[in-house]
């Protein structure tokens, strides 16, 4: 299940994922830039989630729920692993070396 289905939309899910992926407070503008949304959309979502899930401090917004943070980080990890597998399959079809299982520990620059 995609997180956007779970949280009711791409912008809401992206806002929560962005806050979960960092320990630093972020401005609504910064979150909007990361997820490709309008700052006013992100600000409205953050205000809706305040004070139960997020809190606004002097330096920006932070996710307060540790169980939610862990869930979102785990989900992001699963999505990245799935994307990596898909990329590796395409590389194999093109007769190129995939990243996994061939001794390459990092992506080429």
C-alpha positions in Angstrom: 0.0 0.0 0.0 1.3 3.4 -0.9 1.5 6.0 1.9 -0.4 8.5 -0.2 -3.4 6.1 -0.1 -3.0 5.7 3.6 -2.7 9.3 4.5 -5.2 10.7 2.0 -3.1 12.3 -0.7 0.3 12.8 -2.2 1.1 16.1 -0.5 0.0 14.9 3.0 2.0 11.7 2.7 5.0 13.6 1.3 4.9 16.1 4.1 4.9 13.4 6.8 7.6 11.4 5.0 9.8 14.4 4.7 9.5 15.3 8.4 10.0 11.6 9.3 13.2 11.4 7.3 15.0 14.2 9.1 15.6 15.0 12.8 16.0 18.7 12.0 13.0 21.2 12.0 11.9 22.2 8.5 10.0 25.1 7.3 6.8 24.6 5.4 8.5 26.1 2.4 11.4 23.7 2.6 9.0 20.7 2.8 7.1 22.0 -0.2 10.3 22.3 -2.2 11.3 18.7 -1.3 8.0 17.2 -2.4 7.1 19.5 -5.2 4.0 21.1 -3.7 2.8 24.6 -3.1 3.9 26.0 0.3 0.3 27.0 1.2 -0.8 23.4 0.8 1.9 22.1 3.1 1.3 24.8 5.6 -2.4 24.0 5.7 -1.6 20.3 6.2 0.9 21.0 9.0 -1.7 23.2 10.8 -4.3 20.4 10.5 -1.8 17.9 12.0 -0.8 20.3 14.9 -0.6 19.6 17.9 -1.1 15.8 17.8 1.4 14.7 15.2 3.6 17.8 14.5 4.8 20.8 16.4 6.0 24.1 15.2 9.1 25.5 16.9 11.3 28.5 16.3 13.3 26.7 13.6 10.4 25.0 11.9 8.1 22.0 12.0 9.0 18.6 13.5 7.2 15.2 13.6 6.4 14.4 17.2 5.2 10.8 16.9 8.1 8.4 17.1 6.0 5.3 16.1 4.8 7.2 13.0 8.3 8.3 12.3 9.6 4.7 12.4 6.7 3.4 10.3 7.3 6.0 7.6 11.1 5.4 7.6 10.5 1.7 7.3 8.0 2.3 4.4 10.5 4.6 2.6 13.2 1.8 3.0 10.8 -0.7 1.5 10.0 1.6 -1.4 13.7 2.3 -2.1 14.5 -1.5 -2.1 11.6 -2.1 -4.5 12.8 0.6 -6.8 16.4 -0.7 -6.7 15.2 -4.2 -7.6 13.2 -2.8 -10.6 16.3 -0.8 -11.8 18.5 -3.9 -11.4 16.1 -5.9 -13.5 16.1 -3.3 -16.3 19.9 -3.2 -16.2 20.0 -7.0 -16.6 17.6 -6.8 -19.5 20.0 -4.3 -21.1 22.9 -6.6 -20.5 24.5 -4.2 -18.0 25.7 -4.9 -14.5 23.1 -4.3 -11.8 24.2 -2.8 -8.5 23.1 -5.7 -6.3 25.1 -8.9 -6.1 27.9 -7.8 -8.4 30.3 -6.3 -5.9 29.4 -2.7 -6.5 28.8 -1.0 -3.2 27.7 2.3 -4.6 26.1 3.9 -7.6 28.4 5.2 -10.3 28.7 9.0 -10.4 
